[in-house]
Amino acid sequence: MNKKRTIICCSIIAVIVLTIAIGLVLYFNYQNNAIPTISLVGDENINLQLNDKYQEQGAKAFLNENDVSKDIKIDGQVDTSKVGQYKLKYTISNSKNKNPISVERVINIEDKIPPTITLKGKPEVTINVGDIYKDEGCTVLDNYDGDITNKTSITGEVNTKKAGTYTITYKVADSSNNIAETTRKVIVQKKQVAVTASSSTTSKINTSKRGLPVLMYHFFYDKSKGEKGADNNWMEVSAFEAQMKYLADNNYYFPSWNEVEAYVNGTKTLPAKSVVVTIDDGDASFIKYAIPIIEKYNVKATSFVVTSWNGDWLPKSYKSSHLDFQSHSHDMHRSGANGKGRFVNLSYKEALEDVTKSKNIIGNCTVFCYPFGHYNDNAIKVLKDAGYKLAFTTQGGRVYPGQNKFALPRVRMSKGVSMKAFQEAVK
């Protein structure tokens, strides 16, 4: 009886052991062959503007209901300084590296900023019938392609034998097919008969041929340290120093913004050698390289600050008689719809809240710089209602009396610009 009971117990134990063994085999086989799940966090397709900040959102992965997101491997890189399409691949597998599964994100880096056309000479020229007209041409600088003046098409004719108003059109497209166009008006008039001072009228508007060059810089790098500027918005620091030294050595005058406003209004003239230096974004390279040079040569410069990037510490930390801080928006230096900046996509209320916040952070600033140079009628109304007095685009050219105070041009300073070209830009 005991022997029979022993046999039965052993049989039961054997069955139990076999069942456990089979269960373990099935479990480990399941583990080894389990297929994980993975999904992207955020959008599958992302469009960014050139030099926008790419923020990785990652992905989520689960294996047998366990979160294994930390084991996701990401292959690929995104370089926002170069136009193109970038792909990131997110891969997860089980503990035995079996059954890997992947998802992909596509990031498109786009350049939606048109080239800057800067006319040589005045945008409006008046000559007499019979005079010889020689067009002074233009220069074209692109934020990505650099100097593309040679790609400019110039159309239009001037009949110097017949009085009238003629238009010369300058048009150019960059490698991303962003098109820029500007015109020069040429007035051919009958030869004027001299009049006496008593019969002439005096205009308040300064008709100086020179105009006021407002220089536009962005980022800086030091090639002696092996640094390289990512694109044509980067200025080599030794070149920047040579430019500022030239302004100082030649006694250039740096007008205040109140003086600039009065000049545009036509109620004030400026010294012949007047120039405004502006630097967009408030980037770390501006702090590291540009500020010491500005102070060294006693140059007056304005930093257009994106306050969501720099908070309120930049204007407070670098208070100086050499530096003026003005607004580049609070958080509108980002892509909006149709490849345009957020300013031209936001409602009146949203945009007003942004520019007012920026104004309060900086401290009663009155001059605005449009992100990406994009603006429309709504943007202009927002700025006026927020108390701004002047606004700058990325359009090329000098500032003249009588221009639209909320669509003022600037002279782009790009990587590799020669000293001769700089001198030409400010003379």
C-alpha positions, 0 to 999 in steps of 0.5 A: 500500500505504501509502495503504491502511494509512493508511486502515485505521489511521484507520478503527481510530482512528475506531472507537476514538474513537467507542467512547470517546465512546459510553462517556463518553456512557453513563457520564455519562448513568448518573451523571446518572440514577443513583438513590442509596440512603438508610436511617435510622440508628436507629429510624423512630419515636421516642417521647420524654417532654416535655423529654427530649433528642433526639439526632439519629442521621442517615441513611446514603446511597450513590451507585454504592457511594460514601458520600455521607451528608454530602450528605443534607439534613434538613428539619424540627425537633423541639421537645421542650418541646412535645407533638406529632408531629414529622417529619424528612425526609432527602433525597439526590440524585445530582450533577445533583440528579436522582432525589432519594430520601427517608426519614422519621423520626417523633418523638412528644413525649409528656407522661406526667406527671400533674398535681400535686394539693395539698390545702389543709389536712390530708389527714385531718380530724377533726370532731365530730358537729354541726360544720359541715364546709367543704372547703378544696379543693385546687390543681392544677398541671401541668408542661405546662398550668400551673394547672388547678385549675378542671378538678378534679372533687370527689366525696363527701359528709360527713354531719356528723349521723352519726359515721363516716369519709367520703372526699372524692375530687379528680380531674383530667386534663390535656390529655394525659389524664394523670389524677391523683387524691387523697383527703381523709379526714374523720372525724366523731366523737362529741363527746369528753369531756375527760380528765385528763392522767394518763389520756391517752396521749402520742404521739410523732408530731407532729400539727401541722396545718401539715405541712412544705412541700418546694418543687419547682423545675426550671429558670430564665429571665430575662425581662429578657434576652428569655428565655422559659421553655419550659413551666411547669417554668421559674421567672422569676428575679426571681420566684424571688428574691422568693420566697427573699427572703420566706423570708429576711425572715420567718426561715424555718427550713431543716431538714437531711435528718436532721431531716426524717427524724426529723420523718417518723418522729415523733421530732422536731418542727420550728419552725413556719416550716420549709420545704425548697427542692429543685431538680431536674436540676442544669440550667445555668439553676440554676447561672447563676440560682438558686445566686447567689440562694440564696447571697445570701439564705442559703437552704439548698437541695438540688439533685437531680442526674442524675449522667450529665448532670453527672458529678461536677463539679457537686457538687465545683464548688459545695460550699457551706453553702447547697447540698446535692446528692442523687440524681435517678438516674445515667441513669434520667431517660429514657423506658422502656416504656409511657410510664414512666421507666426506674426502673420498667422496669429489673430490680432489679440494673440499678436498684441499679447505677444508684442506687449509682453516683449515690450514689458520684459525689455522695458518700454521698447519702441522699435520692432524687428519682424521675425523672418521679415514677415508682416502684413496689415494686421501686424502693423496695426498690432505694433501701432496699438502696442505703442511701437514707433518704428518697425524693420523688415529684412528688405534691402535698402537704406532708410529715407525720409517719407518711408513707411515707418513700419516697413523700413529696410536694412542693409544685410551684413553677410558672411564673407563680405569684403571690407570694400563692400562694407565701406560701400554699404556705409558711405 
